[in-house]
C-alpha cells in the first residue's frame, strides 16, 4: 500500500511543481491573489514530498492545504469556481482512504523517543 501512497506523492510533486513553474511565466496582475496561488501549490509540493517518503505528517499538510483552498475559494474568490464543487471531493476521499489503509506502514510524525533499527 505504500506504493500507492508514493504514487500520490509523485503526482502531487509533479502537479505542484509544474504550477509553481507556470507562475514564473504568468502575468501576476491577472491573478486575484498570487500569494494564495503560490501557497496552494507550495503546500501541494510539500505534501507530495511527504507522501513520496511516506510520512504521516504529509496527510496533515494535504488536508490543511485543502482547508485553505476551500476557505480562500469563498473568502478571496467569492465562490467562483472553475467547475462544480463536488468534483473536488473524490480525490481527497481516495487520499484519505489510502492513508488510512497504509497508516501503520507510514513513518511517524516525529521520531522523538524512538531508536533506529539499524
N, C-alpha and C positions, 0 to 999 in steps of 0.2 A: 504494500500500500504506500510505502514511502516513495516509490517510483511515481505514482500519481501525484503526490504532493510536490515532488520535484518538477514534474511536468507543468503543474500550475505555476510554480515559481519561475520556470523558464519563460512561459508565456507572459507573465506579469512583467518580467525584466524586459522582454522584447517590446511589449506594448508601452510600458512606461518610458523606456529609453528612446524609442522612436518618437514618441510625442514630445519628450524634452528636447530632442534634437530638432524636431519640427518647429519648436518655439523660436529657435535661433533664426529661422527663415520666415517667420511670420511678422507681419506688421502689428506690433502690440497695441497700437491705438485702436484697432478694430475689435479688440477683446474687451469685454465688460470689466473683467478683473484678471489681469495677467498673473498676479500673485496667487490667486486661487487656482488657476490652471497649473502653475508651477508646483504649488503644494500638492495638488491632486496627483500629478504624475511622479513627483519625488517620493511620495508615500507609497505609490504603486511599485516603484522601483525598489524601495527599501523592503516592502513586504515580499516582493518577488525574491530578493536575495535571502530573506529569512526562510521562505518556503523551499528554495533551492537547497539550502543547507539543513532543512528540516528542523527549524527551531520553533518552539511553541509560541514565542513572542510575535512571530510573523502573523499569526491569526489575530492578535490584538491590534497590530498595525493595520492589517487589512480591513477589519471591521471598524476601526477608528477612522480610517480613510473613507469608508463607505458612509459613516455617520456624518463626517464633514461634508462629503459630496451632497448628501440629502439636505443638510442644513443650508449649504450655500445655494442649492437649487431654489429654495424658497426665499432665503434672505437676500441674496445678491441678484439672482437671475429671475426673481419674481415668478417662479413656477414654469418658466419657459423651458421646455424640454425638446430634445430632438425627436422624440418618439413617445409612445405610451410608457408610463412609469412602470407598469407591471413587467415590462421586458427587462427591467434592471434587477429583478428578483431571482430568476433561475440560477445564474452563475454564483451569486453569494450562497445560495442554498446548497449547491453542489460542493463549493469550497468548504462550507461548514460540515457537511456530511463526510467528505473525505478526511477532514481534520479530526472529526470525532472518531472515525474508524482507526486512523493512524496515530491518535493522541499518545498512546503508550510507547510507540516507537520513536516519537519525535523527541528532540533534545530539550532538556528543561529550560525554563525561562532564565534561571540563574544557576550557577554552579557552586553557590555558597554551601560549604559544609560537605561537599562531595569530593571523593577521591577519583582520580583517573584510574581506569582499569588496565593501564599499561603494564 
